[in-house]
């Protein structure tokens, strides 16, 4: 059975750029949001838990009040409050595989274009879905992919860098203020070595993960963190952008809207990263 065309937003492993050729299309892309046909079967389903917007299916038993599920439910409200967005009642289907071998076999069968990974998000015209393997990093992976689901349920046509930057922000455990320390370290090291400098206008032009490197994911996160965690006025710029996308389906590039809130954006982003690097870890 052939199901509708879908949008794939997989979890991006650190320091890896992955490219595949889509059979029959001759299209080269790195795994991210890409169009392809999805065929689903052999998915977990012995146990199902419904927690508000989340419909979690697995072949192993999970407590209704499992602390990771509690965190994912709370993320729905954290995201809505932080971004000034409404919540949605559109279900996000989460399929949890009990071991990597079964997950990778499922991925090879149903998503042959996809390189091995731990989790990914799929959006079709009728469904929001997360597939993930249960393992040591499942909490980080699910926070990231479920954040994609919450966002896509309420905001259409998210620019790629905002979509990934927000998912990287919300993958951090609750109470961490979105601080993704590996990104801070990677960006400052690359800046010192002359391999990277901030350029939000460049990020705005990305339409495919095929053209994004790992530092681009990190920079996307950094701009989101700068906007959300410094001043209310800067956070309002991002919220206004999301509101426009939600209401109209399109909005001017965010870098053109920064105005007096970030008169020297590149300089201020680097200063923000240095401040974060100097902040003691809790």
C-alpha positions in Angstrom: 0.0 0.0 0.0 1.3 3.4 -0.9 0.6 6.2 1.6 0.6 10.0 0.9 3.8 11.8 0.3 5.4 12.8 3.6 7.9 15.3 5.0 10.8 13.7 6.9 12.5 15.6 9.7 15.0 13.1 11.2 17.2 13.6 14.3 20.5 15.0 13.2 23.5 13.2 14.9 26.3 15.4 16.1 29.1 16.2 13.7 27.7 14.1 10.9 26.5 15.2 7.5 24.4 12.6 5.8 23.5 12.5 2.1 21.5 10.0 0.2 20.2 9.6 -3.3 16.4 9.3 -3.6 15.8 6.3 -6.0 14.1 7.3 -9.2 14.4 11.1 -8.5 18.1 11.6 -8.9 17.8 14.1 -6.0 20.7 14.5 -3.5 19.7 15.6 -0.1 21.0 15.4 3.5 18.4 13.8 5.8 16.2 16.5 7.1 12.9 17.8 5.8 12.6 16.0 2.4 9.8 14.7 0.3 9.3 11.0 -0.4 6.7 8.2 -0.3 6.2 6.5 3.0 5.1 2.9 3.4 4.3 1.9 7.0 3.9 -1.6 8.4 5.5 -3.6 11.2 5.2 -0.7 13.6 4.9 -1.2 17.4 1.4 -1.5 18.7 1.0 -4.0 21.5 0.8 -1.3 24.1 -0.7 2.2 23.6 -0.7 5.2 26.0 -2.6 8.4 25.2 -1.3 11.5 27.0 -3.1 14.6 25.8 -1.8 15.2 22.2 0.6 12.2 22.3 -0.4 8.7 21.2 2.5 6.5 22.2 2.6 2.9 20.8 5.2 0.3 21.8 5.7 -3.4 22.0 7.0 -3.1 25.6 5.1 -1.8 28.6 5.6 1.8 29.8 4.0 3.2 33.0 1.3 5.8 32.3 3.2 8.2 34.5 6.7 7.4 33.2 8.9 10.5 33.9 9.9 10.9 30.2 6.2 10.9 29.1 5.5 13.4 31.8 8.3 15.6 30.4 7.0 15.3 26.9 3.5 16.3 28.0 4.9 19.3 29.9 6.9 20.3 26.8 3.7 21.0 25.0 2.8 23.7 27.4 6.4 24.9 27.8 6.6 25.4 24.1 3.2 27.2 23.8 4.0 29.6 26.7 7.6 30.3 25.6 6.6 31.0 22.0 3.2 32.5 22.5 1.5 29.8 20.6 -1.8 28.0 21.2 -1.8 24.2 21.8 -3.3 21.9 19.3 -5.4 18.7 19.7 -4.0 17.1 16.6 -2.5 13.8 17.6 1.2 13.2 17.4 1.8 9.4 16.9 5.0 8.2 18.6 6.2 4.7 17.8 8.8 3.3 20.1 10.9 0.3 19.0 12.4 -1.9 21.8 15.8 -2.4 20.2 18.0 -0.8 17.5 18.0 -3.9 15.2 14.2 -3.9 14.9 14.2 -0.1 14.4 16.8 -0.2 11.7 15.1 -3.1 10.0 11.8 -1.1 9.9 13.6 2.0 8.6 15.3 0.0 5.8 12.0 -1.5 4.8 9.8 1.5 4.9 12.3 4.4 4.4 15.1 2.9 2.3 16.5 6.3 1.4 17.2 7.0 5.1 20.6 6.4 6.6 20.7 4.7 10.1 19.6 7.0 12.9 17.9 6.8 16.3 14.7 8.8 15.7 12.9 10.9 13.1 9.7 12.9 12.6 7.4 12.6 9.6 4.7 15.0 8.5 2.1 14.0 5.9 -1.1 15.7 4.8 -3.0 13.8 7.5 -0.6 12.7 10.2 2.2 13.8 12.5 4.5 10.8 13.4 7.7 10.2 15.4 9.6 7.0 15.1 12.3 6.2 17.7 14.4 3.5 19.2 14.4 3.1 23.0 17.9 3.6 24.3 20.3 5.6 26.3 19.5 8.9 24.4 15.8 8.4 23.8 14.9 11.3 26.1 17.0 13.8 24.1 15.8 12.3 20.8 12.1 12.4 21.8 12.3 15.9 23.2 13.7 17.0 19.8 11.3 15.1 17.5 8.2 15.7 19.6 9.0 19.4 19.5 8.8 19.2 15.7 5.4 17.7 16.1 4.1 20.3 18.5 5.4 23.1 16.2 4.1 21.6 12.9 0.7 21.1 14.5 0.2 24.9 14.9 2.6 26.7 12.6 2.7 26.0 8.8 5.7 26.7 6.6 8.3 27.1 9.3 11.6 28.2 7.9 14.0 25.4 8.1 16.5 27.1 10.4 13.7 28.1 12.9 12.3 24.6 12.9 15.6 23.0 13.6 16.8 25.7 15.9 13.7 25.4 18.1 13.9 21.6 18.2 17.5 21.9 19.3 16.4 24.4 22.0 13.6 22.2 23.3 15.7 18.9 23.3 17.4 20.2 26.4 15.9 18.9 29.6 13.3 21.1 31.4 14.9 23.7 33.6 17.9 24.1 31.4 16.7 27.3 29.7 17.5 25.7 26.3 21.2 25.8 26.9 22.8 23.3 24.4 26.4 23.4 25.6 27.9 21.2 22.8 26.6 23.8 20.3 28.3 26.6 22.3 31.6 24.8 22.3 31.4 23.9 18.7 30.6 27.4 17.5 33.2 29.1 19.6 35.9 26.6 18.5 35.0 27.1 14.8 35.0 30.9 15.2 38.4 30.8 16.8 39.7 28.6 14.0 38.2 30.9 11.3 35.8 28.2 10.1 32.6 30.0 11.1 31.1 33.4 11.7 27.4 34.2 12.4 25.3 35.0 9.3 21.5 34.8 9.9 20.7 36.0 6.4 22.6 33.0 5.1 20.6 30.6 7.3 17.3 32.1 6.1 18.1 30.9 2.5 18.3 27.2 3.5 15.4 25.3 2.0 16.9 21.8 2.2 19.0 20.0 4.8 21.1 19.0 1.8 22.9 22.3 2.2 23.2 22.4 6.0 26.3 21.4 7.9 26.3 20.5 11.6 27.5 24.1 12.4 24.4 25.4 10.7 22.2 23.4 13.2 24.3 24.8 16.0 24.0 28.4 14.6 20.2 28.0 14.2 20.0 27.0 17.9 22.2 29.9 18.9 20.0 32.6 17.2 16.9 31.0 18.8 18.6 31.0 22.2 19.7 34.6 21.8 16.2 35.7 21.0 14.4 33.7 23.7 16.8 34.0 26.6 18.1 37.6 26.6 15.4 40.3 26.5 11.6 40.2 26.3 11.8 42.5 23.3 14.0 40.0 21.4 11.7 37.1 22.3 8.8 39.2 20.9 10.5 39.4 17.5 10.4 35.6 17.2 6.9 35.3 18.6 5.7 37.9 16.1 7.3 35.9 13.3 5.6 32.7 14.4 2.3 34.4 14.7 2.5 35.8 11.2 3.4 32.3 9.8 0.4 30.9 11.7 -2.0 33.5 10.6 -0.9 34.1 7.0 1.3 31.1 6.1 4.3 33.4 5.3 6.3 36.2 6.9 9.3 38.4 5.9 12.7 36.9 6.7 13.4 37.2 10.5 16.7 38.9 10.0 15.0 41.9 8.4 12.8 42.3 11.5 15.5 42.5 14.2 15.8 46.3 13.9 16.8 48.1 17.1 16.6 44.9 19.2 19.8 43.6 17.6 21.5 46.5 15.8 24.8 44.4 15.5 23.4 40.9 15.4 26.6 39.0 14.5 28.6 40.7 17.2 25.9 40.2 19.8 25.5 36.5 19.0 29.3 36.0 19.5 29.1 37.9 22.8 26.1 35.8 23.8 28.0 32.6 23.1 31.0 33.7 25.1 28.8 34.6 28.0 27.2 31.2 27.9 30.6 29.5 27.8 31.6 31.4 30.9 28.4 30.3 32.7 29.1 27.5 35.2 27.3 24.2 34.4 24.7 23.1 36.9 
